[in-house]
Amino acid sequence: MRCAPCRLKGMTRRELLAVMSAAPLMKTPLKAAAGAPTAPVSIAKCASYSEDITAKLSTMFDQVGGLDRLVRGKTVTIKLNLTGSPGLRFQGKPLGDTHYTHPKLVGATAHLMGRAGAKRIRFVESAWATGGPLEEYLLDSGWNVRSLIGAAPGVEFENTNNLGKGKRYARFKVPGGGYLYPAYDLNHAFEDTDVFVSMAKLKNHETCGVTLSLKNCFGNTPASIYGDDAKADEPNENPTSGRGATFHAGKRQPPKSAPQELHPESSREAGYRVPRIVADLVAARPIDLAIIDGVLSVAGGEGPWIKGLRLVAPGVLIAGTNPVTTDAVATAVMGYDPQARRGTAPFRACDNTLLLAEQHGVGTTDLKKIEVVGVPIAQAVYQYEI
């Protein structure tokens, strides 16, 4: 059974908005962490990428606390969302109009961070099935890399699918112990930084229901360690596969050089495992700024390999300094209850990653405790259900 959405039968618009603005209608399988933090979330309307995205983002960043205090004199690492091979396009559309982060949003963010005094801006992604330079992957994706380099001083790139430009992997322990692993070995870029930004797309996900700033961090993990062709004792620095066997199915362990599973007897179901891995990752490597591209996107899954994928035009940008509060608002904008339990759209065959991250103490999913600035949720809702 897939996590792709279907219509909430019999629910009026008024009832839907009540779900988003009031307490959840159904008990969740997890209790909210006591005192889970909250932070403002900004929503802006943006109908196309030809609009002044720089001005819109500038206002949004000011609304959530300002870029200057966050990035001045600092190294900023921005995790993009470039899911799947650049050769896989949906209906022949540019990748940024469907399931990739749009390059105009990326360039505008870099420009604003440079203007705010960022010392270095490093764009990262675990490029699908390759350990080669990220710049080549971006060129294959149709990006103007030279333009992006010129957007701000100190722009650089790192493919985090392997060791990359580093000499060792960085180990991130999950505070209080993880759901699946006690720690994760990641590329040095996630340690060698002052600020970590997750730049996501407003999408559904076959395994996790939604893929927003939290799920985007699944791609932090290097395939050299967690990929299907990783070695038994050490990383494979030339990975050519995804993480299905290790993470999704739990059919194998990562190399012995990396932390092993805490509970090998636990469920091998992807809908159980992947949300917990994501929650572990965001607790271990905190997100300082979440940016979600909902100008143009897809619904029904995360990429063109998903049957029933559809083009959507939500016409929104969403940003916040807490990834759980930001994703909770984004989930509501998609027409869902961010506190929904497994078996309820969009988490029909998976556990709710937002609730799992909340249980780790990352942030609150309670919309009543989240200040929304800019456009109210009720005016930004775009139904991802059909």
Secondary structure, DSSP 8 states (H G I E B T S, - for coil): --------TT--HHHHHHHHHSS-SS--SS---TT-----EEEEE---TTS-HHHHHHHHHHHTT-HHHHHBTSEEEEE----S-TT--STT--GGGTTS--HHHHHHHHHHHHHTTBSEEEEEE--TT--S-HHHHHHHTT--HHHHHTTSTTEEEEETTS-TT-SS-EEEE-TT--SS-SEEEE-GGGTS-SEEEEEEE-EEETTTEEESTTGGGGGGS-HHHHSTT--SSS--SS--S-SIIIIIS--S---TTS---S-TTS---HHHHHHHHHHHHHHHS--SEEEEEESSEEESSSSTTSTT-EEE---EEEEESSHHHHHHHHHHHTT--TT--TTBTTBTTS--HHHHHHHTTS----GGG--EEES-HHHH------
